[in-house]
Amino acid sequence: MIPASAPVPVSFEDRMATVDFRVAADAHITVDGDACRGCSTRACVTACPANLFVPMADGGILFNYEQCFECGTCYLVCDTAGAITWRYPEGGHGVAFRRS
């Protein structure tokens, strides 16, 4: 039995349903796939809360910016110089959290 004070687990799908994404034409994060090929940790894959980084068979990383939370975690955990370039989306674009 879960105590009344314990947090209720929230699924990934439920978390994603609480946000809107105003997608800009240009990505606010770019990933240099060539730089990623030499990475041994793949920290961005495991750290991204939106699961936007996908390892590829050729050693590169596939990244989709359209549902990015803009938290900067990928940029902070990446230990490969120049692999990730991060900036805020242009005005009026990006993540918008909805009230439940």
C-alpha positions in Angstrom: 0.0 0.0 0.0 1.3 3.5 -0.9 1.2 6.0 1.9 -1.1 9.0 1.3 1.9 11.4 1.4 3.8 9.5 -1.3 4.0 11.2 -4.7 1.8 9.6 -7.4 3.9 8.3 -10.3 3.2 10.1 -13.6 3.7 8.4 -16.9 5.8 9.9 -19.6 2.7 10.3 -21.8 0.9 12.1 -19.0 3.8 14.5 -18.5 4.0 15.2 -22.2 0.2 16.0 -22.3 0.8 18.9 -19.9 2.8 21.0 -22.4 2.3 22.7 -25.7 5.2 23.1 -28.1 5.4 26.2 -30.4 7.9 24.9 -32.9 10.2 27.4 -34.6 11.4 26.8 -38.2 15.0 26.7 -37.0 16.2 24.3 -34.3 17.4 25.9 -31.0 19.6 22.9 -30.4 21.9 21.4 -33.0 23.8 18.1 -32.6 27.0 17.4 -34.5 26.6 13.7 -35.4 30.2 13.4 -36.3 31.3 14.6 -32.9 28.9 12.1 -31.3 30.5 9.1 -33.0 33.5 9.2 -30.6 31.3 9.6 -27.5 31.4 6.6 -25.1 28.9 7.8 -22.5 25.8 8.8 -24.5 24.8 10.9 -21.5 22.4 13.0 -23.6 20.4 9.8 -24.4 19.8 8.9 -20.8 19.5 12.4 -19.3 17.0 14.0 -21.7 13.6 14.1 -19.9 11.7 14.2 -23.2 13.6 11.2 -24.7 14.7 13.2 -27.8 18.1 11.7 -28.3 18.3 8.4 -30.2 21.6 6.5 -30.7 22.1 5.4 -34.3 23.7 2.2 -35.6 26.5 4.2 -37.2 27.5 5.7 -33.8 25.8 9.1 -34.4 22.8 10.6 -32.5 19.4 11.4 -34.0 17.8 14.5 -32.3 14.4 16.0 -32.7 14.0 19.4 -31.2 10.3 19.8 -31.7 9.3 18.5 -28.2 12.2 19.9 -26.2 11.5 21.1 -22.7 14.5 23.6 -23.0 15.9 22.4 -19.8 19.5 22.4 -21.0 20.3 19.0 -19.5 21.8 17.7 -22.8 24.2 20.6 -23.0 25.2 20.2 -19.4 25.9 16.5 -19.5 27.6 16.3 -22.9 31.3 15.8 -22.5 32.2 16.0 -26.2 33.3 19.5 -27.1 31.2 21.0 -29.8 28.7 18.1 -30.1 25.7 20.1 -28.8 25.0 23.8 -29.6 22.2 25.1 -27.4 20.3 28.5 -27.4 16.8 29.6 -26.4 14.2 29.4 -29.2 13.3 32.6 -31.0 10.6 34.7 -29.3 7.2 33.2 -29.2 8.4 29.7 -29.8 9.4 26.7 -27.6 7.7 25.0 -24.7 4.6 26.3 -23.0 3.4 24.5 -19.8 -0.4 24.3 -19.4 -2.3 24.3 -16.2 -4.0 21.1 -15.3 
